[in-house]
Amino acid sequence: MHMAKKAVNLSIDAELLARAKAARLNLSALLEHALSEQVRAEQERRWRQENKSAIEAANGFAEEHGIFGEDYRSF
Protein backbone atom coordinates (compact mmCIF):
# COMPACT_ATOMS: atom_id res chain seq x y z
CA MET A 1 0.00 0.00 0.00
CA HIS A 2 1.56 3.28 -1.10
CA MET A 3 0.53 6.46 0.60
CA ALA A 4 1.11 10.05 -0.39
CA LYS A 5 4.64 11.28 0.21
CA LYS A 6 5.37 14.20 2.52
CA ALA A 7 8.53 16.27 2.54
CA VAL A 8 10.25 16.46 5.93
CA ASN A 9 13.34 18.09 7.36
CA LEU A 10 15.77 16.17 9.52
CA SER A 11 19.31 16.42 10.78
CA ILE A 12 21.98 13.89 9.90
CA ASP A 13 25.72 13.63 10.38
CA ALA A 14 27.35 15.63 7.56
CA GLU A 15 30.07 13.04 6.88
CA LEU A 16 27.52 10.24 6.72
CA LEU A 17 25.39 12.27 4.33
CA ALA A 18 28.39 12.94 2.09
CA ARG A 19 29.27 9.24 2.00
CA ALA A 20 25.67 8.29 1.23
CA LYS A 21 25.51 10.80 -1.62
CA ALA A 22 28.85 9.57 -2.97
CA ALA A 23 27.43 6.05 -2.95
CA ARG A 24 24.35 7.39 -4.78
CA LEU A 25 22.03 5.99 -2.14
CA ASN A 26 18.36 6.92 -2.25
CA LEU A 27 17.99 8.47 1.19
CA SER A 28 14.21 8.73 1.01
CA ALA A 29 13.82 5.06 0.13
CA LEU A 30 16.33 3.97 2.78
CA LEU A 31 14.68 6.02 5.51
CA GLU A 32 11.22 4.89 4.49
CA HIS A 33 12.27 1.23 4.58
CA ALA A 34 14.11 1.54 7.91
CA LEU A 35 11.28 3.53 9.48
CA SER A 36 8.72 1.02 8.22
CA GLU A 37 10.67 -1.84 9.80
CA GLN A 38 11.02 0.00 13.11
CA VAL A 39 7.31 0.84 13.20
CA ARG A 40 6.42 -2.78 12.42
CA ALA A 41 8.74 -4.07 15.14
CA GLU A 42 7.34 -1.62 17.69
CA GLN A 43 3.76 -2.53 16.80
CA GLU A 44 4.61 -6.22 17.18
CA ARG A 45 6.29 -5.59 20.54
CA ARG A 46 3.27 -3.67 21.80
CA TRP A 47 0.85 -6.32 20.51
CA ARG A 48 2.81 -9.07 22.26
CA GLN A 49 2.87 -7.03 25.48
CA GLU A 50 -0.87 -6.27 25.29
CA ASN A 51 -1.72 -9.91 24.56
CA LYS A 52 0.86 -11.55 26.83
CA SER A 53 -1.65 -12.97 29.32
CA ALA A 54 -3.89 -14.39 26.57
CA ILE A 55 -0.90 -15.98 24.82
CA GLU A 56 0.32 -17.50 28.09
CA ALA A 57 -3.19 -18.80 28.84
CA ALA A 58 -3.49 -20.39 25.39
CA ASN A 59 -0.04 -21.97 25.70
CA GLY A 60 -0.88 -23.25 29.18
CA PHE A 61 -4.13 -24.78 27.92
CA ALA A 62 -2.29 -26.46 25.04
CA GLU A 63 0.35 -27.85 27.41
CA GLU A 64 -2.30 -29.19 29.77
CA HIS A 65 -4.81 -30.51 27.25
CA GLY A 66 -2.80 -30.93 24.07
CA ILE A 67 -3.65 -29.61 20.63
CA PHE A 68 -6.64 -30.78 18.60
CA GLY A 69 -5.52 -33.28 15.98
CA GLU A 70 -2.07 -33.64 17.53
CA ASP A 71 -2.21 -37.43 17.23
CA TYR A 72 -2.82 -37.18 13.48
CA ARG A 73 -0.27 -34.62 12.40
CA SER A 74 2.62 -35.75 10.23
CA PHE A 75 5.28 -33.32 11.48
PDB file of N, CA, C and O in Angstrom:
ATOM      1  N   MET A   1       0.847  -1.162   0.000  1.00  0.00           N
ATOM      2  CA  MET A   1       0.000   0.000   0.000  1.00  0.00           C
ATOM      3  C   MET A   1       0.901   1.236   0.000  1.00  0.00           C
ATOM      4  O   MET A   1       1.697   1.431   0.919  1.00  0.00           O
ATOM      5  N   HIS A   2       0.774   2.053  -1.016  1.00  0.00           N
ATOM      6  CA  HIS A   2       1.556   3.277  -1.102  1.00  0.00           C
ATOM      7  C   HIS A   2       0.692   4.457  -0.697  1.00  0.00           C
ATOM      8  O   HIS A   2      -0.438   4.616  -1.158  1.00  0.00           O
ATOM      9  N   MET A   3       1.244   5.267   0.162  1.00  0.00           N
ATOM     10  CA  MET A   3       0.535   6.458   0.605  1.00  0.00           C
ATOM     11  C   MET A   3       1.216   7.677   0.010  1.00  0.00           C
ATOM     12  O   MET A   3       2.320   7.591  -0.526  1.00  0.00           O
ATOM     13  N   ALA A   4       0.546   8.805   0.112  1.00  0.00           N
ATOM     14  CA  ALA A   4       1.113  10.049  -0.395  1.00  0.00           C
ATOM     15  C   ALA A   4       2.414  10.362   0.340  1.00  0.00           C
ATOM     16  O   ALA A   4       2.541  10.104   1.536  1.00  0.00           O
ATOM     17  N   LYS A   5       3.349  10.905  -0.372  1.00  0.00           N
ATOM     18  CA  LYS A   5       4.639  11.276   0.214  1.00  0.00           C
ATOM     19  C   LYS A   5       4.542  12.666   0.825  1.00  0.00           C
ATOM     20  O   LYS A   5       3.770  13.505   0.361  1.00  0.00           O
ATOM     21  N   LYS A   6       5.329  12.905   1.865  1.00  0.00           N
ATOM     22  CA  LYS A   6       5.369  14.201   2.521  1.00  0.00           C
ATOM     23  C   LYS A   6       6.823  14.579   2.724  1.00  0.00           C
ATOM     24  O   LYS A   6       7.616  13.782   3.227  1.00  0.00           O
ATOM     25  N   ALA A   7       7.168  15.782   2.337  1.00  0.00           N
ATOM     26  CA  ALA A   7       8.529  16.274   2.536  1.00  0.00           C
ATOM     27  C   ALA A   7       8.735  16.577   4.019  1.00  0.00           C
ATOM     28  O   ALA A   7       7.859  17.135   4.680  1.00  0.00           O
ATOM     29  N   VAL A   8       9.910  16.200   4.526  1.00  0.00           N
ATOM     30  CA  VAL A   8      10.247  16.461   5.927  1.00  0.00           C
ATOM     31  C   VAL A   8      11.678  16.973   6.012  1.00  0.00           C
ATOM     32  O   VAL A   8      12.483  16.757   5.106  1.00  0.00           O
ATOM     33  N   ASN A   9      11.975  17.641   7.088  1.00  0.00           N
ATOM     34  CA  ASN A   9      13.338  18.092   7.363  1.00  0.00           C
ATOM     35  C   ASN A   9      13.880  17.274   8.520  1.00  0.00           C
ATOM     36  O   ASN A   9      13.168  17.008   9.488  1.00  0.00           O
ATOM     37  N   LEU A  10      15.145  16.872   8.419  1.00  0.00           N
ATOM     38  CA  LEU A  10      15.773  16.166   9.520  1.00  0.00           C
ATOM     39  C   LEU A  10      17.253  16.470   9.528  1.00  0.00           C
ATOM     40  O   LEU A  10      17.812  16.952   8.543  1.00  0.00           O
ATOM     41  N   SER A  11      17.873  16.185  10.642  1.00  0.00           N
ATOM     42  CA  SER A  11      19.309  16.420  10.784  1.00  0.00           C
ATOM     43  C   SER A  11      20.037  15.089  10.718  1.00  0.00           C
ATOM     44  O   SER A  11      19.576  14.080  11.252  1.00  0.00           O
ATOM     45  N   ILE A  12      21.187  15.108  10.049  1.00  0.00           N
ATOM     46  CA  ILE A  12      21.980  13.890   9.900  1.00  0.00           C
ATOM     47  C   ILE A  12      23.451  14.289   9.904  1.00  0.00           C
ATOM     48  O   ILE A  12      23.804  15.400   9.508  1.00  0.00           O
ATOM     49  N   ASP A  13      24.288  13.391  10.346  1.00  0.00           N
ATOM     50  CA  ASP A  13      25.724  13.629  10.376  1.00  0.00           C
ATOM     51  C   ASP A  13      26.205  13.997   8.974  1.00  0.00           C
ATOM     52  O   ASP A  13      25.928  13.283   8.010  1.00  0.00           O
ATOM     53  N   ALA A  14      26.925  15.111   8.863  1.00  0.00           N
ATOM     54  CA  ALA A  14      27.352  15.633   7.563  1.00  0.00           C
ATOM     55  C   ALA A  14      28.246  14.647   6.810  1.00  0.00           C
ATOM     56  O   ALA A  14      28.100  14.476   5.600  1.00  0.00           O
ATOM     57  N   GLU A  15      29.163  14.005   7.516  1.00  0.00           N
ATOM     58  CA  GLU A  15      30.066  13.043   6.878  1.00  0.00           C
ATOM     59  C   GLU A  15      29.289  11.837   6.361  1.00  0.00           C
ATOM     60  O   GLU A  15      29.553  11.348   5.263  1.00  0.00           O
ATOM     61  N   LEU A  16      28.344  11.366   7.143  1.00  0.00           N
ATOM     62  CA  LEU A  16      27.519  10.240   6.723  1.00  0.00           C
ATOM     63  C   LEU A  16      26.701  10.609   5.493  1.00  0.00           C
ATOM     64  O   LEU A  16      26.568   9.806   4.570  1.00  0.00           O
ATOM     65  N   LEU A  17      26.160  11.806   5.476  1.00  0.00           N
ATOM     66  CA  LEU A  17      25.388  12.270   4.326  1.00  0.00           C
ATOM     67  C   LEU A  17      26.265  12.335   3.079  1.00  0.00           C
ATOM     68  O   LEU A  17      25.845  11.919   1.999  1.00  0.00           O
ATOM     69  N   ALA A  18      27.474  12.852   3.225  1.00  0.00           N
ATOM     70  CA  ALA A  18      28.392  12.941   2.085  1.00  0.00           C
ATOM     71  C   ALA A  18      28.719  11.552   1.542  1.00  0.00           C
ATOM     72  O   ALA A  18      28.750  11.348   0.328  1.00  0.00           O
ATOM     73  N   ARG A  19      28.962  10.603   2.437  1.00  0.00           N
ATOM     74  CA  ARG A  19      29.271   9.240   2.003  1.00  0.00           C
ATOM     75  C   ARG A  19      28.071   8.588   1.326  1.00  0.00           C
ATOM     76  O   ARG A  19      28.230   7.856   0.348  1.00  0.00           O
ATOM     77  N   ALA A  20      26.881   8.847   1.836  1.00  0.00           N
ATOM     78  CA  ALA A  20      25.667   8.288   1.233  1.00  0.00           C
ATOM     79  C   ALA A  20      25.447   8.868  -0.157  1.00  0.00           C
ATOM     80  O   ALA A  20      25.084   8.145  -1.085  1.00  0.00           O
ATOM     81  N   LYS A  21      25.665  10.170  -0.302  1.00  0.00           N
ATOM     82  CA  LYS A  21      25.512  10.803  -1.615  1.00  0.00           C
ATOM     83  C   LYS A  21      26.553  10.271  -2.589  1.00  0.00           C
ATOM     84  O   LYS A  21      26.246  10.019  -3.754  1.00  0.00           O
ATOM     85  N   ALA A  22      27.794  10.097  -2.112  1.00  0.00           N
ATOM     86  CA  ALA A  22      28.855   9.567  -2.968  1.00  0.00           C
ATOM     87  C   ALA A  22      28.517   8.148  -3.433  1.00  0.00           C
ATOM     88  O   ALA A  22      28.885   7.743  -4.536  1.00  0.00           O
ATOM     89  N   ALA A  23      27.827   7.415  -2.596  1.00  0.00           N
ATOM     90  CA  ALA A  23      27.427   6.051  -2.946  1.00  0.00           C
ATOM     91  C   ALA A  23      26.129   6.034  -3.752  1.00  0.00           C
ATOM     92  O   ALA A  23      25.627   4.973  -4.122  1.00  0.00           O
ATOM     93  N   ARG A  24      25.596   7.226  -4.017  1.00  0.00           N
ATOM     94  CA  ARG A  24      24.351   7.388  -4.780  1.00  0.00           C
ATOM     95  C   ARG A  24      23.184   6.612  -4.162  1.00  0.00           C
ATOM     96  O   ARG A  24      22.382   5.996  -4.864  1.00  0.00           O
ATOM     97  N   LEU A  25      23.114   6.660  -2.836  1.00  0.00           N
ATOM     98  CA  LEU A  25      22.027   5.986  -2.137  1.00  0.00           C
ATOM     99  C   LEU A  25      20.779   6.853  -2.159  1.00  0.00           C
ATOM    100  O   LEU A  25      20.862   8.078  -2.075  1.00  0.00           O
ATOM    101  N   ASN A  26      19.638   6.222  -2.272  1.00  0.00           N
ATOM    102  CA  ASN A  26      18.358   6.916  -2.248  1.00  0.00           C
ATOM    103  C   ASN A  26      17.957   7.073  -0.788  1.00  0.00           C
ATOM    104  O   ASN A  26      17.414   6.150  -0.181  1.00  0.00           O
ATOM    105  N   LEU A  27      18.228   8.247  -0.231  1.00  0.00           N
ATOM    106  CA  LEU A  27      17.990   8.471   1.187  1.00  0.00           C
ATOM    107  C   LEU A  27      16.520   8.325   1.558  1.00  0.00           C
ATOM    108  O   LEU A  27      16.193   7.762   2.602  1.00  0.00           O
ATOM    109  N   SER A  28      15.647   8.823   0.719  1.00  0.00           N
ATOM    110  CA  SER A  28      14.213   8.725   1.008  1.00  0.00           C
ATOM    111  C   SER A  28      13.776   7.269   1.093  1.00  0.00           C
ATOM    112  O   SER A  28      13.060   6.883   2.016  1.00  0.00           O
ATOM    113  N   ALA A  29      14.205   6.471   0.138  1.00  0.00           N
ATOM    114  CA  ALA A  29      13.823   5.059   0.128  1.00  0.00           C
ATOM    115  C   ALA A  29      14.422   4.323   1.321  1.00  0.00           C
ATOM    116  O   ALA A  29      13.755   3.496   1.941  1.00  0.00           O
ATOM    117  N   LEU A  30      15.683   4.623   1.643  1.00  0.00           N
ATOM    118  CA  LEU A  30      16.331   3.971   2.779  1.00  0.00           C
ATOM    119  C   LEU A  30      15.642   4.320   4.089  1.00  0.00           C
ATOM    120  O   LEU A  30      15.378   3.441   4.910  1.00  0.00           O
ATOM    121  N   LEU A  31      15.350   5.600   4.286  1.00  0.00           N
ATOM    122  CA  LEU A  31      14.684   6.021   5.514  1.00  0.00           C
ATOM    123  C   LEU A  31      13.293   5.415   5.601  1.00  0.00           C
ATOM    124  O   LEU A  31      12.882   4.937   6.658  1.00  0.00           O
ATOM    125  N   GLU A  32      12.573   5.436   4.491  1.00  0.00           N
ATOM    126  CA  GLU A  32      11.219   4.891   4.491  1.00  0.00           C
ATOM    127  C   GLU A  32      11.238   3.405   4.852  1.00  0.00           C
ATOM    128  O   GLU A  32      10.410   2.943   5.637  1.00  0.00           O
ATOM    129  N   HIS A  33      12.175   2.665   4.283  1.00  0.00           N
ATOM    130  CA  HIS A  33      12.274   1.233   4.582  1.00  0.00           C
ATOM    131  C   HIS A  33      12.643   1.008   6.050  1.00  0.00           C
ATOM    132  O   HIS A  33      12.010   0.207   6.737  1.00  0.00           O
ATOM    133  N   ALA A  34      13.666   1.714   6.524  1.00  0.00           N
ATOM    134  CA  ALA A  34      14.110   1.543   7.910  1.00  0.00           C
ATOM    135  C   ALA A  34      13.017   1.954   8.891  1.00  0.00           C
ATOM    136  O   ALA A  34      12.791   1.274   9.892  1.00  0.00           O
ATOM    137  N   LEU A  35      12.348   3.051   8.611  1.00  0.00           N
ATOM    138  CA  LEU A  35      11.280   3.526   9.480  1.00  0.00           C
ATOM    139  C   LEU A  35      10.112   2.546   9.483  1.00  0.00           C
ATOM    140  O   LEU A  35       9.513   2.290  10.527  1.00  0.00           O
ATOM    141  N   SER A  36       9.796   2.008   8.332  1.00  0.00           N
ATOM    142  CA  SER A  36       8.724   1.021   8.224  1.00  0.00           C
ATOM    143  C   SER A  36       9.035  -0.210   9.068  1.00  0.00           C
ATOM    144  O   SER A  36       8.160  -0.724   9.765  1.00  0.00           O
ATOM    145  N   GLU A  37      10.264  -0.679   9.009  1.00  0.00           N
ATOM    146  CA  GLU A  37      10.670  -1.843   9.799  1.00  0.00           C
ATOM    147  C   GLU A  37      10.610  -1.548  11.293  1.00  0.00           C
ATOM    148  O   GLU A  37      10.164  -2.389  12.074  1.00  0.00           O
ATOM    149  N   GLN A  38      11.054  -0.365  11.693  1.00  0.00           N
ATOM    150  CA  GLN A  38      11.021   0.004  13.109  1.00  0.00           C
ATOM    151  C   GLN A  38       9.593   0.117  13.624  1.00  0.00           C
ATOM    152  O   GLN A  38       9.291  -0.330  14.730  1.00  0.00           O
ATOM    153  N   VAL A  39       8.714   0.714  12.821  1.00  0.00           N
ATOM    154  CA  VAL A  39       7.307   0.843  13.204  1.00  0.00           C
ATOM    155  C   VAL A  39       6.683  -0.540  13.331  1.00  0.00           C
ATOM    156  O   VAL A  39       5.960  -0.806  14.292  1.00  0.00           O
ATOM    157  N   ARG A  40       6.955  -1.427  12.367  1.00  0.00           N
ATOM    158  CA  ARG A  40       6.416  -2.783  12.416  1.00  0.00           C
ATOM    159  C   ARG A  40       6.897  -3.513  13.666  1.00  0.00           C
ATOM    160  O   ARG A  40       6.110  -4.174  14.343  1.00  0.00           O
ATOM    161  N   ALA A  41       8.182  -3.396  13.972  1.00  0.00           N
ATOM    162  CA  ALA A  41       8.743  -4.068  15.143  1.00  0.00           C
ATOM    163  C   ALA A  41       8.128  -3.524  16.431  1.00  0.00           C
ATOM    164  O   ALA A  41       7.834  -4.287  17.351  1.00  0.00           O
ATOM    165  N   GLU A  42       7.937  -2.226  16.497  1.00  0.00           N
ATOM    166  CA  GLU A  42       7.342  -1.619  17.694  1.00  0.00           C
ATOM    167  C   GLU A  42       5.883  -2.028  17.841  1.00  0.00           C
ATOM    168  O   GLU A  42       5.426  -2.302  18.951  1.00  0.00           O
ATOM    169  N   GLN A  43       5.151  -2.073  16.741  1.00  0.00           N
ATOM    170  CA  GLN A  43       3.758  -2.526  16.802  1.00  0.00           C
ATOM    171  C   GLN A  43       3.679  -3.981  17.258  1.00  0.00           C
ATOM    172  O   GLN A  43       2.805  -4.338  18.048  1.00  0.00           O
ATOM    173  N   GLU A  44       4.580  -4.812  16.765  1.00  0.00           N
ATOM    174  CA  GLU A  44       4.607  -6.215  17.179  1.00  0.00           C
ATOM    175  C   GLU A  44       4.931  -6.334  18.661  1.00  0.00           C
ATOM    176  O   GLU A  44       4.301  -7.112  19.377  1.00  0.00           O
ATOM    177  N   ARG A  45       5.914  -5.561  19.125  1.00  0.00           N
ATOM    178  CA  ARG A  45       6.294  -5.587  20.539  1.00  0.00           C
ATOM    179  C   ARG A  45       5.108  -5.196  21.413  1.00  0.00           C
ATOM    180  O   ARG A  45       4.816  -5.850  22.414  1.00  0.00           O
ATOM    181  N   ARG A  46       4.432  -4.121  21.020  1.00  0.00           N
ATOM    182  CA  ARG A  46       3.271  -3.669  21.798  1.00  0.00           C
ATOM    183  C   ARG A  46       2.152  -4.696  21.769  1.00  0.00           C
ATOM    184  O   ARG A  46       1.514  -4.936  22.794  1.00  0.00           O
ATOM    185  N   TRP A  47       1.899  -5.314  20.607  1.00  0.00           N
ATOM    186  CA  TRP A  47       0.849  -6.324  20.506  1.00  0.00           C
ATOM    187  C   TRP A  47       1.160  -7.498  21.426  1.00  0.00           C
ATOM    188  O   TRP A  47       0.288  -7.983  22.146  1.00  0.00           O
ATOM    189  N   ARG A  48       2.417  -7.952  21.395  1.00  0.00           N
ATOM    190  CA  ARG A  48       2.808  -9.069  22.255  1.00  0.00           C
ATOM    191  C   ARG A  48       2.643  -8.706  23.729  1.00  0.00           C
ATOM    192  O   ARG A  48       2.197  -9.534  24.523  1.00  0.00           O
ATOM    193  N   GLN A  49       2.998  -7.481  24.099  1.00  0.00           N
ATOM    194  CA  GLN A  49       2.865  -7.027  25.478  1.00  0.00           C
ATOM    195  C   GLN A  49       1.390  -6.964  25.872  1.00  0.00           C
ATOM    196  O   GLN A  49       1.015  -7.416  26.954  1.00  0.00           O
ATOM    197  N   GLU A  50       0.559  -6.407  25.002  1.00  0.00           N
ATOM    198  CA  GLU A  50      -0.867  -6.271  25.291  1.00  0.00           C
ATOM    199  C   GLU A  50      -1.567  -7.624  25.363  1.00  0.00           C
ATOM    200  O   GLU A  50      -2.557  -7.771  26.080  1.00  0.00           O
ATOM    201  N   ASN A  51      -1.065  -8.605  24.632  1.00  0.00           N
ATOM    202  CA  ASN A  51      -1.716  -9.912  24.561  1.00  0.00           C
ATOM    203  C   ASN A  51      -0.960 -11.005  25.308  1.00  0.00           C
ATOM    204  O   ASN A  51      -1.246 -12.192  25.148  1.00  0.00           O
ATOM    205  N   LYS A  52       0.005 -10.594  26.126  1.00  0.00           N
ATOM    206  CA  LYS A  52       0.859 -11.551  26.827  1.00  0.00           C
ATOM    207  C   LYS A  52       0.054 -12.538  27.668  1.00  0.00           C
ATOM    208  O   LYS A  52       0.307 -13.740  27.603  1.00  0.00           O
ATOM    209  N   SER A  53      -0.895 -12.067  28.443  1.00  0.00           N
ATOM    210  CA  SER A  53      -1.646 -12.973  29.317  1.00  0.00           C
ATOM    211  C   SER A  53      -2.491 -13.954  28.504  1.00  0.00           C
ATOM    212  O   SER A  53      -2.600 -15.123  28.874  1.00  0.00           O
ATOM    213  N   ALA A  54      -3.085 -13.499  27.413  1.00  0.00           N
ATOM    214  CA  ALA A  54      -3.888 -14.393  26.574  1.00  0.00           C
ATOM    215  C   ALA A  54      -3.006 -15.442  25.905  1.00  0.00           C
ATOM    216  O   ALA A  54      -3.392 -16.607  25.809  1.00  0.00           O
ATOM    217  N   ILE A  55      -1.837 -15.043  25.448  1.00  0.00           N
ATOM    218  CA  ILE A  55      -0.903 -15.984  24.816  1.00  0.00           C
ATOM    219  C   ILE A  55      -0.447 -17.027  25.831  1.00  0.00           C
ATOM    220  O   ILE A  55      -0.399 -18.219  25.528  1.00  0.00           O
ATOM    221  N   GLU A  56      -0.110 -16.569  27.043  1.00  0.00           N
ATOM    222  CA  GLU A  56       0.316 -17.501  28.088  1.00  0.00           C
ATOM    223  C   GLU A  56      -0.814 -18.457  28.459  1.00  0.00           C
ATOM    224  O   GLU A  56      -0.574 -19.643  28.688  1.00  0.00           O
ATOM    225  N   ALA A  57      -2.043 -17.948  28.519  1.00  0.00           N
ATOM    226  CA  ALA A  57      -3.192 -18.799  28.841  1.00  0.00           C
ATOM    227  C   ALA A  57      -3.404 -19.850  27.753  1.00  0.00           C
ATOM    228  O   ALA A  57      -3.648 -21.017  28.059  1.00  0.00           O
ATOM    229  N   ALA A  58      -3.313 -19.448  26.500  1.00  0.00           N
ATOM    230  CA  ALA A  58      -3.486 -20.393  25.391  1.00  0.00           C
ATOM    231  C   ALA A  58      -2.381 -21.441  25.396  1.00  0.00           C
ATOM    232  O   ALA A  58      -2.647 -22.623  25.181  1.00  0.00           O
ATOM    233  N   ASN A  59      -1.155 -21.019  25.639  1.00  0.00           N
ATOM    234  CA  ASN A  59      -0.040 -21.967  25.698  1.00  0.00           C
ATOM    235  C   ASN A  59      -0.203 -22.928  26.873  1.00  0.00           C
ATOM    236  O   ASN A  59       0.072 -24.121  26.749  1.00  0.00           O
ATOM    237  N   GLY A  60      -0.654 -22.402  28.017  1.00  0.00           N
ATOM    238  CA  GLY A  60      -0.885 -23.250  29.183  1.00  0.00           C
ATOM    239  C   GLY A  60      -1.970 -24.278  28.921  1.00  0.00           C
ATOM    240  O   GLY A  60      -1.839 -25.439  29.309  1.00  0.00           O
ATOM    241  N   PHE A  61      -3.037 -23.857  28.266  1.00  0.00           N
ATOM    242  CA  PHE A  61      -4.128 -24.777  27.922  1.00  0.00           C
ATOM    243  C   PHE A  61      -3.614 -25.874  26.994  1.00  0.00           C
ATOM    244  O   PHE A  61      -3.923 -27.050  27.180  1.00  0.00           O
ATOM    245  N   ALA A  62      -2.827 -25.480  25.994  1.00  0.00           N
ATOM    246  CA  ALA A  62      -2.288 -26.457  25.040  1.00  0.00           C
ATOM    247  C   ALA A  62      -1.351 -27.438  25.735  1.00  0.00           C
ATOM    248  O   ALA A  62      -1.356 -28.628  25.418  1.00  0.00           O
ATOM    249  N   GLU A  63      -0.552 -26.954  26.675  1.00  0.00           N
ATOM    250  CA  GLU A  63       0.350 -27.848  27.407  1.00  0.00           C
ATOM    251  C   GLU A  63      -0.431 -28.831  28.269  1.00  0.00           C
ATOM    252  O   GLU A  63      -0.068 -30.003  28.378  1.00  0.00           O
ATOM    253  N   GLU A  64      -1.507 -28.342  28.881  1.00  0.00           N
ATOM    254  CA  GLU A  64      -2.299 -29.186  29.775  1.00  0.00           C
ATOM    255  C   GLU A  64      -3.194 -30.164  29.021  1.00  0.00           C
ATOM    256  O   GLU A  64      -3.324 -31.322  29.418  1.00  0.00           O
ATOM    257  N   HIS A  65      -3.807 -29.704  27.945  1.00  0.00           N
ATOM    258  CA  HIS A  65      -4.808 -30.507  27.253  1.00  0.00           C
ATOM    259  C   HIS A  65      -4.365 -31.020  25.884  1.00  0.00           C
ATOM    260  O   HIS A  65      -5.053 -31.842  25.279  1.00  0.00           O
ATOM    261  N   GLY A  66      -3.250 -30.555  25.404  1.00  0.00           N
ATOM    262  CA  GLY A  66      -2.805 -30.930  24.071  1.00  0.00           C
ATOM    263  C   GLY A  66      -3.474 -30.076  23.004  1.00  0.00           C
ATOM    264  O   GLY A  66      -4.264 -29.180  23.304  1.00  0.00           O
ATOM    265  N   ILE A  67      -3.144 -30.370  21.766  1.00  0.00           N
ATOM    266  CA  ILE A  67      -3.651 -29.608  20.626  1.00  0.00           C
ATOM    267  C   ILE A  67      -4.549 -30.522  19.812  1.00  0.00           C
ATOM    268  O   ILE A  67      -4.210 -31.680  19.567  1.00  0.00           O
ATOM    269  N   PHE A  68      -5.692 -30.002  19.392  1.00  0.00           N
ATOM    270  CA  PHE A  68      -6.638 -30.781  18.597  1.00  0.00           C
ATOM    271  C   PHE A  68      -5.942 -31.347  17.363  1.00  0.00           C
ATOM    272  O   PHE A  68      -5.274 -30.619  16.629  1.00  0.00           O
ATOM    273  N   GLY A  69      -6.101 -32.628  17.144  1.00  0.00           N
ATOM    274  CA  GLY A  69      -5.520 -33.277  15.979  1.00  0.00           C
ATOM    275  C   GLY A  69      -4.058 -33.617  16.128  1.00  0.00           C
ATOM    276  O   GLY A  69      -3.427 -34.066  15.171  1.00  0.00           O
ATOM    277  N   GLU A  70      -3.501 -33.413  17.315  1.00  0.00           N
ATOM    278  CA  GLU A  70      -2.072 -33.639  17.526  1.00  0.00           C
ATOM    279  C   GLU A  70      -1.658 -35.080  17.201  1.00  0.00           C
ATOM    280  O   GLU A  70      -0.560 -35.320  16.700  1.00  0.00           O
ATOM    281  N   ASP A  71      -2.537 -36.021  17.488  1.00  0.00           N
ATOM    282  CA  ASP A  71      -2.213 -37.428  17.230  1.00  0.00           C
ATOM    283  C   ASP A  71      -2.153 -37.760  15.746  1.00  0.00           C
ATOM    284  O   ASP A  71      -1.596 -38.787  15.360  1.00  0.00           O
ATOM    285  N   TYR A  72      -2.724 -36.897  14.915  1.00  0.00           N
ATOM    286  CA  TYR A  72      -2.819 -37.180  13.481  1.00  0.00           C
ATOM    287  C   TYR A  72      -1.873 -36.354  12.617  1.00  0.00           C
ATOM    288  O   TYR A  72      -1.807 -36.551  11.404  1.00  0.00           O
ATOM    289  N   ARG A  73      -1.160 -35.452  13.222  1.00  0.00           N
ATOM    290  CA  ARG A  73      -0.273 -34.619  12.405  1.00  0.00           C
ATOM    291  C   ARG A  73       0.942 -35.416  11.950  1.00  0.00           C
ATOM    292  O   ARG A  73       1.356 -36.373  12.604  1.00  0.00           O
ATOM    293  N   SER A  74       1.504 -35.004  10.818  1.00  0.00           N
ATOM    294  CA  SER A  74       2.616 -35.750  10.230  1.00  0.00           C
ATOM    295  C   SER A  74       3.951 -35.026  10.388  1.00  0.00           C
ATOM    296  O   SER A  74       4.919 -35.364   9.707  1.00  0.00           O
ATOM    297  N   PHE A  75       4.014 -34.043  11.270  1.00  0.00           N
ATOM    298  CA  PHE A  75       5.280 -33.323  11.484  1.00  0.00           C
ATOM    299  C   PHE A  75       5.619 -33.285  12.939  1.00  0.00           C
ATOM    300  O   PHE A  75       6.647 -32.724  13.319  1.00  0.00           O
TER     301      PHE A  75
END
